[in-house]
């Protein structure tokens, strides 16, 4: 496994733990289909959270959330719809979050309803 993948996995693990601490149950990680991949799918009550995790060393170049552009958002939406259909969750309230993980400062920023 390459270093970028290891860093990304570490960031996703930290993000999943942050959701657990907030009372969410992680119902899927790295769900993929022809449209794309969902990093984390979490649920609390009737709310399903689709979380895109972006791990960076720091925000000197740009904030991590800036890498979730319009095209990436559309891929996530299409993938989420397929996931929700396959798992009988279409009646759920769905929220799309972006999670910024900065390794240099060991910080996690969950941006709820990011798109």
C-alpha positions as CSV (number, residue, x, y, z in Angstrom):
1,X,0.0,0.0,0.0
2,X,1.4,3.4,-0.9
3,X,2.0,6.2,1.6
4,X,-0.9,8.4,0.3
5,X,-3.3,5.5,0.9
6,X,-2.0,4.9,4.4
7,X,-2.4,8.5,5.2
8,X,-6.0,8.5,3.8
9,X,-6.9,5.4,5.8
10,X,-5.5,6.9,9.0
11,X,-7.7,10.0,8.4
12,X,-10.8,8.0,7.7
13,X,-10.2,6.0,10.9
14,X,-9.9,9.3,12.9
15,X,-13.1,10.6,11.2
16,X,-15.0,7.4,12.0
17,X,-14.0,7.6,15.6
18,X,-15.1,11.2,15.8
19,X,-18.6,10.2,14.5
20,X,-18.7,7.3,17.0
21,X,-17.9,9.8,19.8
22,X,-20.9,11.9,18.6
23,X,-23.2,8.9,19.0
24,X,-23.3,7.7,15.3
25,X,-23.0,4.1,14.2
26,X,-20.7,3.5,11.3
27,X,-22.8,1.4,8.8
28,X,-20.3,1.4,5.9
29,X,-16.8,2.3,5.0
30,X,-15.3,2.6,1.5
31,X,-18.5,1.6,-0.3
32,X,-17.7,1.7,-4.0
33,X,-19.6,1.3,-7.2
34,X,-19.3,2.4,-10.8
35,X,-20.1,6.0,-9.8
36,X,-17.5,6.4,-7.1
37,X,-16.8,5.7,-3.5
38,X,-18.2,6.7,-0.1
39,X,-15.6,7.1,2.6
40,X,-17.9,6.8,5.6
41,X,-21.7,6.2,6.0
42,X,-22.9,6.8,9.5
43,X,-26.3,6.7,11.1
44,X,-27.9,8.2,14.2
45,X,-31.7,7.8,14.5
46,X,-33.3,8.3,11.1
47,X,-30.4,10.5,9.8
48,X,-27.8,9.0,7.5
49,X,-24.6,10.9,7.1
50,X,-22.5,10.5,4.0
51,X,-19.0,11.8,4.9
52,X,-16.2,12.6,2.5
53,X,-12.9,12.6,4.3
54,X,-10.0,14.7,3.1
55,X,-6.7,14.3,4.9
56,X,-3.9,16.8,4.5
57,X,-0.7,17.7,6.4
58,X,-1.9,21.3,6.9
59,X,-4.0,24.0,5.3
60,X,-1.1,26.1,4.0
61,X,-1.9,25.3,0.3
62,X,-5.7,25.1,0.6
63,X,-8.3,23.9,3.0
64,X,-9.1,20.2,2.6
65,X,-12.8,21.0,1.9
66,X,-11.8,22.9,-1.2
67,X,-10.9,19.5,-2.9
68,X,-14.6,18.5,-2.8
69,X,-15.6,20.3,-5.9
70,X,-18.9,20.2,-7.9
71,X,-17.9,17.1,-9.9
72,X,-16.9,15.2,-6.8
73,X,-20.1,16.2,-5.1
74,X,-22.1,14.8,-8.0
75,X,-20.2,11.5,-7.9
76,X,-20.9,11.3,-4.1
77,X,-24.6,12.0,-4.6
78,X,-25.0,9.3,-7.3
79,X,-23.0,6.8,-5.2
80,X,-25.1,7.7,-2.1
81,X,-28.4,7.1,-4.0
82,X,-27.3,3.7,-5.0
83,X,-26.1,2.9,-1.5
84,X,-29.4,4.1,0.0
85,X,-31.4,2.0,-2.5
86,X,-29.4,-1.1,-1.8
87,X,-29.8,-0.8,1.9
88,X,-33.5,0.3,2.1
89,X,-32.6,3.7,3.5
90,X,-34.4,5.9,1.0
91,X,-36.8,7.1,3.7
92,X,-34.0,8.4,5.8
93,X,-32.9,12.0,6.2
94,X,-29.6,12.3,4.4
95,X,-26.8,14.7,5.2
96,X,-23.6,15.2,3.3
97,X,-20.6,16.2,5.4
98,X,-17.0,16.9,4.6
99,X,-14.4,15.9,7.2
100,X,-11.1,17.7,7.2
101,X,-8.3,15.9,8.9
102,X,-5.0,17.8,9.4
103,X,-2.1,15.5,10.5
104,X,0.3,18.3,11.4
105,X,-2.0,19.6,14.0
106,X,-3.9,16.4,14.8
107,X,-7.2,18.1,14.2
108,X,-10.5,17.0,12.8
109,X,-13.1,19.4,11.5
110,X,-16.5,18.0,10.6
111,X,-18.4,20.3,8.3
112,X,-22.1,19.3,8.5
113,X,-24.4,19.8,5.5
114,X,-21.3,20.7,3.4
115,X,-23.3,20.3,0.2
